[in-house]
Amino acid sequence: MTATTLTYERRRRLADALRSQRMRAAEYVTHEFLERHPDWRERYGDLAWERGVEDATFHVDFLAGALESGSPQAFEQYARWTARVLGSRGIAPTFLIENLMQLADWFETSLGEDASLVTSYIEAGCAAARAQAEGGDDGDRLDPDRSLYLQAILAGNRTAALNVALEALRSGMGVIDIYTELLQPAQYELGNLWETNRITVAREHMATAVTQYVVAQLYGRFDLPEERRGRMIVTGVEGEMHQLGANMLADVLEAEGWDVRFLGTQLPHRDILQAIEEHEPTIVGISATMLFNVPKVSSLIGDVRLRYGSDVRIILGGAAFRFSGNLWRDLGADGFGKDLHEGIALVDRLTTSMN
């Protein structure tokens, strides 16, 4: 049995079963770990228990999200990321693997016949963590322009960062390409620097704020068409912390002639539904970066469908869906775009089909 052979409803029920046990599973894993490694409690005191439980709940959240999406690759990505973060902080990935296998022990006891699928995901994650630990650094992935932009945002220099973007604009690069070929790769590298403990959280936030400033300045240089193609809403779900990608999509679609309302993130569903009621969009775009927000996306889609049926088209974007095949279809959406180019093309296709 694999996740792809299960219906979405069964995957969702299995993911919900994991979520319902997350705290008990996390406490079990942490207890077992500290029993085997009493020096951690001696070294970190009460934090050893608190952080252990917190980390284990994250493991369960991401595991449940990967199962619901039917994507072991999504959990492998999470395991690689976690191994990198821990390794950069001097913590051997073997401790992560040990924790994950203790989770497997817990779910083998509690889940019955579905445990084998959960175990296969965990084993895939452990293999990915080992490979990450053995692979080392990926090296410099940015071309000179991107490196220059990255240096500017890391320095918190808004003027320098904007000048790099404007020079690209003057050289003939379109705004969409500036977003996808300059800003987004630099942001991905920024995340890599944080993951490997080469910059602080504060510096990462500062650099992202600079990119948000650049996006706002580029928006002011759009030549917005007078004639509107239709109305759209672009939003994150409650609990989603990342809004830069959705913000870029909203800006570009407005430049393409759409009347867009960008709601940002952290908005309760009732307020999103109220905005839909007031703006009357033909398309709603929903963004989610973290897998554990997929249930909230599912809930929001269900609420929109209940009120508006198929009159409102729904598109999805964000890293939560990038490794998940047809999860967007399982959730009841009308499409998924993995980047800005695909998002715009998807909107164009839906518009054509509605006319």
Secondary structure as a PSIPRED ss2 file (coil, helix, strand):
# PSIPRED VFORMAT (PSIPRED V4.0)

   1 M C   1.000  0.000  0.000
   2 T C   1.000  0.000  0.000
   3 A H   0.000  1.000  0.000
   4 T H   0.000  1.000  0.000
   5 T H   0.000  1.000  0.000
   6 L C   1.000  0.000  0.000
   7 T C   1.000  0.000  0.000
   8 Y H   0.000  1.000  0.000
   9 E H   0.000  1.000  0.000
  10 R H   0.000  1.000  0.000
  11 R H   0.000  1.000  0.000
  12 R H   0.000  1.000  0.000
  13 R H   0.000  1.000  0.000
  14 L H   0.000  1.000  0.000
  15 A H   0.000  1.000  0.000
  16 D H   0.000  1.000  0.000
  17 A H   0.000  1.000  0.000
  18 L H   0.000  1.000  0.000
  19 R H   0.000  1.000  0.000
  20 S H   0.000  1.000  0.000
  21 Q C   1.000  0.000  0.000
  22 R H   0.000  1.000  0.000
  23 M H   0.000  1.000  0.000
  24 R H   0.000  1.000  0.000
  25 A H   0.000  1.000  0.000
  26 A H   0.000  1.000  0.000
  27 E H   0.000  1.000  0.000
  28 Y H   0.000  1.000  0.000
  29 V H   0.000  1.000  0.000
  30 T H   0.000  1.000  0.000
  31 H H   0.000  1.000  0.000
  32 E H   0.000  1.000  0.000
  33 F H   0.000  1.000  0.000
  34 L H   0.000  1.000  0.000
  35 E H   0.000  1.000  0.000
  36 R H   0.000  1.000  0.000
  37 H C   1.000  0.000  0.000
  38 P H   0.000  1.000  0.000
  39 D H   0.000  1.000  0.000
  40 W H   0.000  1.000  0.000
  41 R H   0.000  1.000  0.000
  42 E H   0.000  1.000  0.000
  43 R H   0.000  1.000  0.000
  44 Y H   0.000  1.000  0.000
  45 G C   1.000  0.000  0.000
  46 D H   0.000  1.000  0.000
  47 L H   0.000  1.000  0.000
  48 A H   0.000  1.000  0.000
  49 W H   0.000  1.000  0.000
  50 E H   0.000  1.000  0.000
  51 R H   0.000  1.000  0.000
  52 G H   0.000  1.000  0.000
  53 V H   0.000  1.000  0.000
  54 E H   0.000  1.000  0.000
  55 D H   0.000  1.000  0.000
  56 A H   0.000  1.000  0.000
  57 T H   0.000  1.000  0.000
  58 F H   0.000  1.000  0.000
  59 H H   0.000  1.000  0.000
  60 V H   0.000  1.000  0.000
  61 D H   0.000  1.000  0.000
  62 F H   0.000  1.000  0.000
  63 L H   0.000  1.000  0.000
  64 A H   0.000  1.000  0.000
  65 G H   0.000  1.000  0.000
  66 A H   0.000  1.000  0.000
  67 L H   0.000  1.000  0.000
  68 E H   0.000  1.000  0.000
  69 S H   0.000  1.000  0.000
  70 G C   1.000  0.000  0.000
  71 S C   1.000  0.000  0.000
  72 P H   0.000  1.000  0.000
  73 Q H   0.000  1.000  0.000
  74 A H   0.000  1.000  0.000
  75 F H   0.000  1.000  0.000
  76 E H   0.000  1.000  0.000
  77 Q H   0.000  1.000  0.000
  78 Y H   0.000  1.000  0.000
  79 A H   0.000  1.000  0.000
  80 R H   0.000  1.000  0.000
  81 W H   0.000  1.000  0.000
  82 T H   0.000  1.000  0.000
  83 A H   0.000  1.000  0.000
  84 R H   0.000  1.000  0.000
  85 V H   0.000  1.000  0.000
  86 L H   0.000  1.000  0.000
  87 G H   0.000  1.000  0.000
  88 S H   0.000  1.000  0.000
  89 R C   1.000  0.000  0.000
  90 G C   1.000  0.000  0.000
  91 I C   1.000  0.000  0.000
  92 A C   1.000  0.000  0.000
  93 P H   0.000  1.000  0.000
  94 T H   0.000  1.000  0.000
  95 F H   0.000  1.000  0.000
  96 L H   0.000  1.000  0.000
  97 I H   0.000  1.000  0.000
  98 E H   0.000  1.000  0.000
  99 N H   0.000  1.000  0.000
 100 L H   0.000  1.000  0.000
 101 M H   0.000  1.000  0.000
 102 Q H   0.000  1.000  0.000
 103 L H   0.000  1.000  0.000
 104 A H   0.000  1.000  0.000
 105 D H   0.000  1.000  0.000
 106 W H   0.000  1.000  0.000
 107 F H   0.000  1.000  0.000
 108 E H   0.000  1.000  0.000
 109 T H   0.000  1.000  0.000
 110 S H   0.000  1.000  0.000
 111 L C   1.000  0.000  0.000
 112 G H   0.000  1.000  0.000
 113 E H   0.000  1.000  0.000
 114 D H   0.000  1.000  0.000
 115 A H   0.000  1.000  0.000
 116 S H   0.000  1.000  0.000
 117 L H   0.000  1.000  0.000
 118 V H   0.000  1.000  0.000
 119 T H   0.000  1.000  0.000
 120 S H   0.000  1.000  0.000
 121 Y H   0.000  1.000  0.000
 122 I H   0.000  1.000  0.000
 123 E H   0.000  1.000  0.000
 124 A H   0.000  1.000  0.000
 125 G H   0.000  1.000  0.000
 126 C H   0.000  1.000  0.000
 127 A H   0.000  1.000  0.000
 128 A H   0.000  1.000  0.000
 129 A H   0.000  1.000  0.000
 130 R H   0.000  1.000  0.000
 131 A H   0.000  1.000  0.000
 132 Q H   0.000  1.000  0.000
 133 A H   0.000  1.000  0.000
 134 E H   0.000  1.000  0.000
 135 G H   0.000  1.000  0.000
 136 G C   1.000  0.000  0.000
 137 D C   1.000  0.000  0.000
 138 D C   1.000  0.000  0.000
 139 G C   1.000  0.000  0.000
 140 D C   1.000  0.000  0.000
 141 R C   1.000  0.000  0.000
 142 L C   1.000  0.000  0.000
 143 D C   1.000  0.000  0.000
 144 P H   0.000  1.000  0.000
 145 D H   0.000  1.000  0.000
 146 R H   0.000  1.000  0.000
 147 S H   0.000  1.000  0.000
 148 L H   0.000  1.000  0.000
 149 Y H   0.000  1.000  0.000
 150 L H   0.000  1.000  0.000
 151 Q H   0.000  1.000  0.000
 152 A H   0.000  1.000  0.000
 153 I H   0.000  1.000  0.000
 154 L H   0.000  1.000  0.000
 155 A C   1.000  0.000  0.000
 156 G C   1.000  0.000  0.000
 157 N C   1.000  0.000  0.000
 158 R H   0.000  1.000  0.000
 159 T H   0.000  1.000  0.000
 160 A H   0.000  1.000  0.000
 161 A H   0.000  1.000  0.000
 162 L H   0.000  1.000  0.000
 163 N H   0.000  1.000  0.000
 164 V H   0.000  1.000  0.000
 165 A H   0.000  1.000  0.000
 166 L H   0.000  1.000  0.000
 167 E H   0.000  1.000  0.000
 168 A H   0.000  1.000  0.000
 169 L H   0.000  1.000  0.000
 170 R H   0.000  1.000  0.000
 171 S C   1.000  0.000  0.000
 172 G C   1.000  0.000  0.000
 173 M C   1.000  0.000  0.000
 174 G C   1.000  0.000  0.000
 175 V H   0.000  1.000  0.000
 176 I H   0.000  1.000  0.000
 177 D H   0.000  1.000  0.000
 178 I H   0.000  1.000  0.000
 179 Y H   0.000  1.000  0.000
 180 T H   0.000  1.000  0.000
 181 E H   0.000  1.000  0.000
 182 L H   0.000  1.000  0.000
 183 L H   0.000  1.000  0.000
 184 Q H   0.000  1.000  0.000
 185 P H   0.000  1.000  0.000
 186 A H   0.000  1.000  0.000
 187 Q H   0.000  1.000  0.000
 188 Y H   0.000  1.000  0.000
 189 E H   0.000  1.000  0.000
 190 L H   0.000  1.000  0.000
 191 G H   0.000  1.000  0.000
 192 N H   0.000  1.000  0.000
 193 L H   0.000  1.000  0.000
 194 W H   0.000  1.000  0.000
 195 E H   0.000  1.000  0.000
 196 T C   1.000  0.000  0.000
 197 N C   1.000  0.000  0.000
 198 R C   1.000  0.000  0.000
 199 I C   1.000  0.000  0.000
 200 T C   1.000  0.000  0.000
 201 V H   0.000  1.000  0.000
 202 A H   0.000  1.000  0.000
 203 R H   0.000  1.000  0.000
 204 E H   0.000  1.000  0.000
 205 H H   0.000  1.000  0.000
 206 M H   0.000  1.000  0.000
 207 A H   0.000  1.000  0.000
 208 T H   0.000  1.000  0.000
 209 A H   0.000  1.000  0.000
 210 V H   0.000  1.000  0.000
 211 T H   0.000  1.000  0.000
 212 Q H   0.000  1.000  0.000
 213 Y H   0.000  1.000  0.000
 214 V H   0.000  1.000  0.000
 215 V H   0.000  1.000  0.000
 216 A H   0.000  1.000  0.000
 217 Q H   0.000  1.000  0.000
 218 L H   0.000  1.000  0.000
 219 Y H   0.000  1.000  0.000
 220 G C   1.000  0.000  0.000
 221 R C   1.000  0.000  0.000
 222 F C   1.000  0.000  0.000
 223 D C   1.000  0.000  0.000
 224 L C   1.000  0.000  0.000
 225 P C   1.000  0.000  0.000
 226 E C   1.000  0.000  0.000
 227 E C   1.000  0.000  0.000
 228 R C   1.000  0.000  0.000
 229 R C   1.000  0.000  0.000
 230 G E   0.000  0.000  1.000
 231 R E   0.000  0.000  1.000
 232 M E   0.000  0.000  1.000
 233 I E   0.000  0.000  1.000
 234 V E   0.000  0.000  1.000
 235 T E   0.000  0.000  1.000
 236 G E   0.000  0.000  1.000
 237 V C   1.000  0.000  0.000
 238 E C   1.000  0.000  0.000
 239 G C   1.000  0.000  0.000
 240 E C   1.000  0.000  0.000
 241 M C   1.000  0.000  0.000
 242 H C   1.000  0.000  0.000
 243 Q C   1.000  0.000  0.000
 244 L H   0.000  1.000  0.000
 245 G H   0.000  1.000  0.000
 246 A H   0.000  1.000  0.000
 247 N H   0.000  1.000  0.000
 248 M H   0.000  1.000  0.000
 249 L H   0.000  1.000  0.000
 250 A H   0.000  1.000  0.000
 251 D H   0.000  1.000  0.000
 252 V H   0.000  1.000  0.000
 253 L H   0.000  1.000  0.000
 254 E H   0.000  1.000  0.000
 255 A H   0.000  1.000  0.000
 256 E C   1.000  0.000  0.000
 257 G C   1.000  0.000  0.000
 258 W E   0.000  0.000  1.000
 259 D E   0.000  0.000  1.000
 260 V E   0.000  0.000  1.000
 261 R E   0.000  0.000  1.000
 262 F E   0.000  0.000  1.000
 263 L C   1.000  0.000  0.000
 264 G C   1.000  0.000  0.000
 265 T C   1.000  0.000  0.000
 266 Q C   1.000  0.000  0.000
 267 L C   1.000  0.000  0.000
 268 P C   1.000  0.000  0.000
 269 H H   0.000  1.000  0.000
 270 R H   0.000  1.000  0.000
 271 D H   0.000  1.000  0.000
 272 I H   0.000  1.000  0.000
 273 L H   0.000  1.000  0.000
 274 Q H   0.000  1.000  0.000
 275 A H   0.000  1.000  0.000
 276 I H   0.000  1.000  0.000
 277 E H   0.000  1.000  0.000
 278 E H   0.000  1.000  0.000
 279 H H   0.000  1.000  0.000
 280 E C   1.000  0.000  0.000
 281 P C   1.000  0.000  0.000
 282 T C   1.000  0.000  0.000
 283 I E   0.000  0.000  1.000
 284 V E   0.000  0.000  1.000
 285 G E   0.000  0.000  1.000
 286 I E   0.000  0.000  1.000
 287 S E   0.000  0.000  1.000
 288 A C   1.000  0.000  0.000
 289 T C   1.000  0.000  0.000
 290 M C   1.000  0.000  0.000
 291 L H   0.000  1.000  0.000
 292 F H   0.000  1.000  0.000
 293 N H   0.000  1.000  0.000
 294 V H   0.000  1.000  0.000
 295 P H   0.000  1.000  0.000
 296 K H   0.000  1.000  0.000
 297 V H   0.000  1.000  0.000
 298 S H   0.000  1.000  0.000
 299 S H   0.000  1.000  0.000
 300 L H   0.000  1.000  0.000
 301 I H   0.000  1.000  0.000
 302 G H   0.000  1.000  0.000
 303 D H   0.000  1.000  0.000
 304 V H   0.000  1.000  0.000
 305 R H   0.000  1.000  0.000
 306 L H   0.000  1.000  0.000
 307 R H   0.000  1.000  0.000
 308 Y H   0.000  1.000  0.000
 309 G C   1.000  0.000  0.000
 310 S C   1.000  0.000  0.000
 311 D C   1.000  0.000  0.000
 312 V C   1.000  0.000  0.000
 313 R E   0.000  0.000  1.000
 314 I E   0.000  0.000  1.000
 315 I E   0.000  0.000  1.000
 316 L E   0.000  0.000  1.000
 317 G E   0.000  0.000  1.000
 318 G C   1.000  0.000  0.000
 319 A H   0.000  1.000  0.000
 320 A H   0.000  1.000  0.000
 321 F H   0.000  1.000  0.000
 322 R C   1.000  0.000  0.000
 323 F C   1.000  0.000  0.000
 324 S C   1.000  0.000  0.000
 325 G C   1.000  0.000  0.000
 326 N C   1.000  0.000  0.000
 327 L H   0.000  1.000  0.000
 328 W H   0.000  1.000  0.000
 329 R H   0.000  1.000  0.000
 330 D H   0.000  1.000  0.000
 331 L C   1.000  0.000  0.000
 332 G C   1.000  0.000  0.000
 333 A C   1.000  0.000  0.000
 334 D C   1.000  0.000  0.000
 335 G E   0.000  0.000  1.000
 336 F E   0.000  0.000  1.000
 337 G E   0.000  0.000  1.000
 338 K C   1.000  0.000  0.000
 339 D C   1.000  0.000  0.000
 340 L H   0.000  1.000  0.000
 341 H H   0.000  1.000  0.000
 342 E H   0.000  1.000  0.000
 343 G H   0.000  1.000  0.000
 344 I H   0.000  1.000  0.000
 345 A H   0.000  1.000  0.000
 346 L H   0.000  1.000  0.000
 347 V H   0.000  1.000  0.000
 348 D H   0.000  1.000  0.000
 349 R H   0.000  1.000  0.000
 350 L H   0.000  1.000  0.000
 351 T H   0.000  1.000  0.000
 352 T H   0.000  1.000  0.000
 353 S H   0.000  1.000  0.000
 354 M H   0.000  1.000  0.000
 355 N C   1.000  0.000  0.000
